[in-house]
Each structure stands twice: as structure tokens, then as C-alpha cells.
Amino acid sequence: MEAEDSGNTYDSLSDDDSEKEEARLLLEVVRAQCHVRQMEQDTVLAQLQENTAIGELYKFQADQAHKKLDTSECDLGYLRNEIRKHGISLAGLPSTHKRRRMLSDTSQGIFPSHLPSWYAFIDQWYALDQMSSEA
């Protein structure tokens, strides 16, 4: 009768049944803990995959930026050589190099057409500089 008053069904079990029930409940706890550990491991593996993918993305972006930098440095070096070759001073000081005027320079521009469009501005500037030096 005490068992019914307390509302606990475990009070009415015999010692043997009580041990079996405790063992069953412990087994259930261990299974749940095992499931939790498995889920934690799956989470860690998923985070590792995510971090690996992000690392590959950053490496790709860095490689692309490096290629752009190399191209820009090449273009800048080409531009600098052309400016020096034609005796143009970018600092507003007279150039120590003699100016060379070539027919192809004035008719087609001094830069090849495959270079970026801002070279066209330099071509125009060079043509104006040539005209002012002739005047």
C-alpha cells in the first residue's frame, strides 16, 4: 500500500526485479551517452570538412590575387619601360633620356592593344606631350 501512496512503481518491485530494472536503466543511459558521443564525433567531422573547404577557398582566392598582382606588376613594368624609352618624365622634371619619335608611335600609340584600357590614356598623354614639345 505504501507503494501506491507514493506514486512510484519502483517501490513495489522485489530486490531481484529492482536490480534488473536498475541495470536496464543504466544500459539505457549508456546507450544515450554513446549516441551523444557519436553525434559529437559527427559534428567534429562536419566542422573539419567545413574548415577544409574554407581553407581551399582561401587558397584559391590567394592564388587568384597573386596572379592579378603578377599581371599588374608586369603591366606596370612595361609601362615604366615605355615611358623611359620615350623620355617622358612623370615627376615633372626634365628627362635625362632623349625623346625618340617613331612613326608607329604616333599613328598606333606606343602600347599594344592587348593591354588594359588605361594605357590608352597614357597614349593620349604621350601624343599631347609630343605635340607640345614640337611647338
Contacts in CASP RR format, 6 or more apart in sequence:
PFRMAT RR
TARGET T0000
AUTHOR 0000-0000-0000
METHOD contacts of the structure
MODEL  1
MEAEDSGNTYDSLSDDDSEKEEARLLLEVVRAQCHVRQMEQDTVLAQLQE
NTAIGELYKFQADQAHKKLDTSECDLGYLRNEIRKHGISLAGLPSTHKRR
RMLSDTSQGIFPSHLPSWYAFIDQWYALDQMSSEA
2 11 0 8 1.000
3 9 0 8 1.000
3 11 0 8 1.000
3 12 0 8 1.000
4 12 0 8 1.000
10 18 0 8 1.000
10 21 0 8 1.000
13 21 0 8 1.000
75 115 0 8 1.000
75 116 0 8 1.000
75 119 0 8 1.000
78 111 0 8 1.000
78 115 0 8 1.000
79 111 0 8 1.000
79 119 0 8 1.000
79 122 0 8 1.000
82 110 0 8 1.000
82 111 0 8 1.000
82 122 0 8 1.000
83 90 0 8 1.000
83 122 0 8 1.000
84 97 0 8 1.000
85 97 0 8 1.000
85 100 0 8 1.000
86 99 0 8 1.000
86 100 0 8 1.000
86 105 0 8 1.000
86 110 0 8 1.000
86 126 0 8 1.000
87 95 0 8 1.000
87 97 0 8 1.000
87 98 0 8 1.000
87 99 0 8 1.000
87 100 0 8 1.000
88 95 0 8 1.000
88 99 0 8 1.000
88 126 0 8 1.000
88 129 0 8 1.000
89 95 0 8 1.000
99 130 0 8 1.000
99 133 0 8 1.000
101 130 0 8 1.000
105 126 0 8 1.000
106 127 0 8 1.000
106 130 0 8 1.000
109 123 0 8 1.000
109 126 0 8 1.000
109 127 0 8 1.000
110 122 0 8 1.000
110 123 0 8 1.000
110 126 0 8 1.000
111 119 0 8 1.000
111 120 0 8 1.000
111 122 0 8 1.000
111 123 0 8 1.000
END
